[in-house]
Amino acid sequence: MGQCGDQEGLRHLIMAAILDTLGSADDAVEHFRLSTLDEGKKCLEDVRDNYHGYDFENRLNVRIHAALKNLS
């Protein structure tokens, strides 16, 4: 099922830890932010694309669309 749990977010977390250890805090924060954004986007897209046929599906799709727009 979907892309949620892909390795891209993990890569950013590892880079954030390495950069923090090397004393590059600003770059570390940016990689941490990217990791959470990447994972969040992938999980939202996974839900949007793979879960259908339930009550309040339209309401959830509207909220997912709004969340993805805010993350872009």
Backbone bond lengths (Angstrom), bond angles and torsions (degrees), N, CA, C in turn:
res aa  C-N    CA-C-N  psi(-1)  N-CA   C-N-CA  omega(-1)  CA-C   N-CA-C  phi
1 M - - - 1.438 - - 1.519 109.83 -
2 G 1.256 121.86 136.42 1.446 132.43 168.22 1.514 118.82 34.61
3 Q 1.313 113.86 -168.49 1.451 122.18 -173.85 1.516 112.82 -103.88
4 C 1.309 118.09 -5.56 1.455 121.19 -178.34 1.527 109.17 -58.97
5 G 1.306 117.57 128.71 1.454 120.61 -178.19 1.515 112.52 95.64
6 D 1.326 117.48 9.78 1.456 122.02 179.28 1.531 109.25 -62.96
7 Q 1.304 117.14 164.42 1.460 122.36 -174.05 1.530 114.08 -82.16
8 E 1.325 118.82 -8.94 1.462 120.98 -177.51 1.538 111.59 -61.53
9 G 1.320 116.96 -42.97 1.462 120.04 178.50 1.510 111.76 -63.81
10 L 1.328 116.83 -39.03 1.463 121.29 177.63 1.524 110.81 -63.35
11 R 1.322 116.38 -40.12 1.474 120.54 178.33 1.522 110.66 -59.48
12 H 1.337 116.60 -43.72 1.468 119.77 178.95 1.525 111.69 -65.84
13 L 1.333 117.85 -37.84 1.466 120.18 177.78 1.529 111.63 -63.90
14 I 1.329 116.45 -41.35 1.467 120.15 178.59 1.525 110.09 -65.50
15 M 1.333 116.73 -42.95 1.470 119.41 177.61 1.527 110.75 -62.24
16 A 1.324 117.69 -38.96 1.464 121.01 178.68 1.527 110.31 -61.43
17 A 1.331 117.32 -43.45 1.465 120.89 179.68 1.524 111.13 -64.66
18 I 1.325 116.74 -42.15 1.471 120.74 179.71 1.520 110.38 -64.75
19 L 1.327 116.77 -47.78 1.462 120.51 -178.89 1.522 111.77 -64.17
20 D 1.330 117.46 -36.38 1.459 120.50 177.18 1.524 110.39 -65.04
21 T 1.331 116.06 -41.95 1.467 120.64 178.63 1.526 111.12 -63.15
22 L 1.328 116.42 -35.62 1.461 120.87 179.79 1.526 113.17 -80.96
23 G 1.317 116.89 -2.18 1.466 120.99 175.59 1.514 114.37 90.90
24 S 1.303 118.26 13.14 1.456 121.77 179.59 1.533 109.08 -102.20
25 A 1.323 114.96 73.78 1.459 121.05 -172.61 1.526 112.89 -62.92
26 D 1.332 117.89 -40.62 1.462 119.97 -178.24 1.524 111.74 -62.59
27 D 1.333 116.25 -44.59 1.464 120.04 177.97 1.529 110.91 -66.79
28 A 1.327 116.92 -35.96 1.459 120.86 178.75 1.524 110.47 -62.96
29 V 1.319 117.01 -43.40 1.461 121.10 179.72 1.524 110.03 -63.34
30 E 1.332 116.73 -40.67 1.467 120.00 179.46 1.527 111.27 -63.01
31 H 1.327 117.78 -42.67 1.460 120.57 178.30 1.535 111.18 -67.16
32 F 1.326 117.02 -36.99 1.464 119.41 176.55 1.522 110.58 -63.48
33 R 1.326 115.97 -43.51 1.463 120.43 178.69 1.527 110.43 -61.49
34 L 1.322 117.04 -42.91 1.466 120.66 178.68 1.518 111.62 -63.21
35 S 1.328 116.72 -37.77 1.468 118.94 -178.68 1.514 110.74 -63.49
36 T 1.305 116.61 -43.03 1.457 118.51 -178.10 1.524 110.86 -72.97
37 L 1.326 117.76 -35.39 1.456 120.33 177.62 1.520 111.27 -67.14
38 D 1.330 116.62 -45.82 1.466 120.76 179.89 1.520 110.91 -59.19
39 E 1.326 116.78 -49.07 1.460 120.40 -178.59 1.527 110.85 -64.48
40 G 1.320 116.26 -41.62 1.457 119.69 179.65 1.520 112.03 -62.39
41 K 1.340 116.20 -45.34 1.460 120.09 178.73 1.522 111.18 -61.59
42 K 1.313 116.98 -45.05 1.464 120.50 -177.93 1.521 111.57 -64.00
43 C 1.317 116.89 -39.81 1.467 119.64 179.24 1.526 111.10 -68.95
44 L 1.322 117.76 -40.23 1.465 120.17 177.26 1.530 110.74 -64.12
45 E 1.332 116.82 -42.62 1.461 120.01 178.57 1.526 111.13 -65.11
46 D 1.317 116.96 -36.64 1.461 121.25 177.80 1.525 110.64 -61.37
47 V 1.323 116.73 -46.08 1.460 120.61 179.34 1.526 109.93 -64.96
48 R 1.322 116.75 -45.28 1.465 120.73 -178.96 1.535 111.50 -59.43
49 D 1.315 116.92 -41.44 1.464 121.30 -172.90 1.531 114.55 -87.10
50 N 1.321 118.81 -21.65 1.458 119.86 -169.24 1.524 116.39 -118.79
51 Y 1.304 118.75 -7.88 1.459 120.13 -178.39 1.521 109.35 -117.61
52 H 1.341 115.73 114.23 1.462 121.21 -176.56 1.524 109.92 -139.99
53 G 1.335 114.77 161.87 1.448 120.64 173.76 1.518 115.16 82.24
54 Y 1.307 119.18 36.91 1.460 121.94 179.60 1.523 109.49 -131.97
55 D 1.303 116.92 162.98 1.459 121.59 177.64 1.527 109.59 -61.93
56 F 1.296 116.90 144.90 1.464 124.11 177.71 1.530 113.44 64.61
57 E 1.333 117.16 21.86 1.461 120.93 178.82 1.530 110.98 -59.92
58 N 1.330 116.54 -43.48 1.458 119.87 -178.60 1.528 111.04 -62.93
59 R 1.325 116.70 -42.16 1.469 120.50 179.60 1.530 111.16 -61.06
60 L 1.335 115.95 -42.73 1.465 119.55 178.63 1.518 111.00 -65.74
61 N 1.342 117.45 -41.02 1.461 120.05 179.38 1.522 111.96 -61.87
62 V 1.332 117.23 -38.26 1.462 120.39 177.14 1.527 110.20 -63.98
63 R 1.317 116.78 -42.53 1.472 120.05 179.68 1.526 111.61 -67.59
64 I 1.321 116.89 -38.74 1.469 120.22 177.74 1.523 109.82 -64.24
65 H 1.327 116.65 -44.19 1.462 120.36 178.68 1.535 110.66 -58.85
66 A 1.323 116.84 -45.14 1.478 120.82 178.98 1.524 111.47 -63.22
67 A 1.325 117.04 -41.32 1.464 120.40 -179.72 1.523 110.72 -65.53
68 L 1.340 117.27 -43.25 1.469 120.38 179.27 1.522 110.86 -64.53
69 K 1.326 116.68 -37.10 1.463 120.00 177.79 1.528 110.74 -64.58
70 N 1.323 117.23 -40.13 1.470 120.71 178.97 1.522 111.93 -68.32
71 L 1.327 117.84 -30.38 1.468 121.18 -179.20 1.518 112.79 -78.68
72 S 1.323 117.11 -18.73 1.472 120.82 -177.65 1.499 112.72 -75.77
